[in-house]
Each structure stands twice: as C-alpha cells, then as structure tokens.
Amino acid sequence: MGLIPAGGSCRRWLAATSAAALLLPWLLGELAKQFVQPGLSNDPERQALLIDYIVIGALVFGLTMVLTVAIGCWVRKVMQGPERRADDYPLPIREDERNS
C-alpha cells in the first residue's frame, strides 16, 4: 500500500499529516485574505467569507482523508494480529561436529 506506512510509524505519520491538514488550508486562507482589498473588489466582506468557506471545505476534506488512512492503519494492525514467537528449537548436532 502506498499511503499507509510500512513500519509501526502510523501514529507519528498521522499526527504530522493531521497537523498539516489543519494548518496549511488555514494559513493559505489567511494569506489569500490579505489580498482582498476594498478598492479591488466590489464586496470585500463577501470575498473574505468565500475564502472562509473554501478553507472550511479544504479542512474537512483533508481531515476526512487523514481519517481514511487512519482506518487503513487500524485495519492493517488488526489483520496482523499479535506478535507470536515459536518455542526455541534446538538444532540437531551433525555427526562431523560431534566427533571433533
């Protein structure tokens, strides 16, 4: 699977991506609002509100994708099951090793 990390680093990966899914749209929205000026737009408050709606949509979409990958990590963990170790099996000694 390409999106789910191969090792046991799902928690760290999910924490980083959820932080990015929250911060990046918000920061880009705040940056876009800096360019809405009263002289350039007929209704700057409406343009700022439109940017807010786009940011909310991007946040919901990003967090939904993170939740989907989190469910995939959980399914992988459940399907792997607990770690099991076999009993130690002593290797038989060969005849040439016994004689030396």
N, C-alpha and C positions, 0 to 999 in steps of 0.2 A: 504494500500500500504506500502510495506516495505521500499522503498528507499526514499519516499517523507515524510518529517517531518509532524507530525500530527498538530502541532500548527502553529503559524504565523512566525516561525523562518526560513523560506525558504531563505531569503536574507543572514542571518548570516551563515547558513549552506552552501549555495552556495559559499559565499566568502571564507570560510575556505577550502572547497574541491577544489575550483579552484586554490587557492594558493598551496595546496598540489599537485595538478596535474601538476603545473608548476615547483615547486621546487624539488620534490622528484626525478623525472627522471633526471633532470639536475645534482643534487648532486650525484646521483648514477653513472651517466656517467663520471663526473669528478673524482670520486673515482676509477672507472674502468680504466680511462686513466693513473692513477698513476702507475698501474701495468704493463703497456705496456713499455717494456724496449728494447733498441736496440739489446742487446745480446740475448734476449729470443725469439724474433720474427724476421722473415726474412725481413719483411717490416713494421716497427712500424708506419709509417705515414698512411699506408693503414688500419692498425688495429685501429688507432685513428679515422680515417674517418668512419670506420664501426661502431664504438661506437657512433659517432655523428649521423649517420643515425638511429641507434636504438633509441637514445634519442629523435630525432625529431619524429619518429613514435610513441613512448610512449607519448610524449606531445600531439600530435594530437589526439591519441586515448583517453587520459584522458580528454582533453577539450571537445571532442565530447560527452563523457559520461556525463560530467557536463552540457553541453548544453541540452542533452536529459532530464535530471532531471529538468532543469530549465523550459523547455517546459511543463513538467508534473506539476510543481508548478503553472505555469501560467494557465494551463487548469483547475486545481483544483480551483484556485482563481476565474476564470471566471464562472465556474459551480456553485460555492457557491453563487455568486451574492452579492448585497449589504445587509448590515445588516438591518433588518426590525424589528421594535418594534410595538407591538399592543398597542392600547389605553388602559389605565388603566380601568379595570372593577371592580367597587366596589362590594364586596361580599355582598350578601343579609344577613341581620341580622336575626338570628333564633329567634323563639318565646321565648325560655327559656332565651336567653341573653337579650331580650327586657324587660322582667319582673324584672330582677334583678338589 
